């Protein structure tokens, strides 16, 4: 079958597509940034990438109409807290208009559980999208999931941050909110097995794990899996704003995403029972089993997708990655270093392992201070780390940088700064003709940008000089 998958570069999409390809299906992926998506699927067969944006209806004309099934996985968590619901509705409306002119038989939509009478704005938006997607031309199958637990998922990584960083905590009252966490493997099983299942046409089902847990219980069970003792005291005095700041400073999430999560975490996410588990023969694992499975993937360095690689994890980069690939020459300050390369393979390995737990090879203390300052001003800081210890693809998050270009065979890595700056910054590593080149470029915004550059210049001399020396050891 020919299957359309929206959200192909997202957390769910990147895990679902290999399952569909293994079944022999042809996959059509409309993506906003084709060059970024090519890095994820460059070795995959039977997959066609089409540059299209569901916010702009005219770009959908390039998508083939002879499609059998479509997965609707488009979500906007917090790019714009004020207008995300409008953007989601517009995407759904444009998708529906396109779908009704195609040969689609079934659309499978992954939503959130919306049974509480007091829903958050995001869950209300999910419900509105479901209503928008309903059609007389094709069948809609909706799965509504709560907290998704898996390596690289936002909920898993946030809980991991809290548990591993804080031996004791005074926490907001929403930690007593009940939910039914579901393993990512089970989510994928539901989505995969629903394909062309006629008894699921025009139906909606809640999908959830076998336990009802509070967020506090989830934290404590997570701690048990990690063999850690943790003490939690919940207090009723934290406002949503204070809770958002608490989540932001403790975890690797951005403030915008923290604010969105706090608004959603006050809502009980309890699913309605149905016969969907028996229909699809999916029997979800417990929360502890899901956490253990996630850590197995982490230990094997086999995290397929991570929420941190989404642009929303920093809130700064809103345009396509390739738009930043041409580093400006004029009106810029540069720190340029050049060394005769001693061992090309080892130098490349060090460059491709930079950041995260490896660090930046020199002045670790100064990098940590810069990350802390960035965090104080609402930036990502160094908390995002990296998805894989030795692999890099365009679009990946790397501490407070974003990978713009990564080609190990050509010996070039280009990073764009997502830290809070009075300007824009790039960091490039390149090995060619027997030399290693390291270039930091800063394009200032006004007087503040120029003052910033001159104030950090002394530190740059030590840090960048030490970095290239250690990379080239």
Number of C-alpha atoms within 10 A of each C-alpha: 14 18 24 27 25 21 19 27 26 18 21 22 20 19 18 20 25 16 14 18 16 11 9 13 17 19 24 22 25 25 21 21 20 18 17 21 22 17 16 17 17 9 8 12 13 13 20 15 19 19 16 20 18 22 18 11 16 12 15 19 10 11 19 14 15 14 20 17 22 23 23 21 17 21 20 16 17 22 18 15 15 9 11 18 23 12 17 22 20 18 21 23 18 19 20 19 14 19 22 15 11 17 15 21 18 26 27 27 22 22 25 22 26 24 16 13 8 12 19 19 16 22 21 15 23 24 17 15 22 20 12 18 25 17 15 8 15 20 21 24 27 26 23 21 23 21 22 22 26 25 27 21 20 22 17 19 21 18 22 18 17 19 26 15 12 14 13 13 14 13 19 23 19 23 20 17 16 21 23 25 29 24 25 22 18 20 23 17 18 22 19 17 13 21 20 18 12 13 10 20 19 17 13 18 20 20 30 31 25 14 16 17 20 19 21 21 16 22 20 19 19 23 20 14 13 15 9 13 13 17 14 17 12 15 12 9 11 16 12 17 14 14 20 23 19 17 25 23 20 16 22 26 28 27 25 21 23 24 22 19 21 22 20 17 20 19 20 22 26 23 22 13 11 12 9 18 15 9 14 16 12 15 15 23 17 16 23 16 13 25 21 16 18 22 16 14 15 17 10 9 14 13 19 16 23 22 22 26 24 17 20 20 26 30 20 15 16 10 11 16 21 15 10 16 15 10 17 14 11 7 10 15 16 16 15 14 17 15 14 14 20 14 12 17 12 14 20 22 14 19 23 21 19 21 20 19 11 14 16 21 18 18 16 13 9 13 16 15 13 16 20 18 15 19 22 14 12 19 25 30 29 24 23 24 22 25 24 19 15 14 14 24 20 23 26 26 28 25 25 27 26 24 23 27 24 21 15 17 8 10 18 19 23 24 25 25 21 25 27 20 18 18 18 18 22 24 20 18 20 19 22 13 7 12 15 23 18 22 17 19 20 25 21 20 14 10 9 12 17 17 12 15 19 12 11 10 12 10 13 17 13 12 19 21 17 16 16 22 16 14 21 20 11
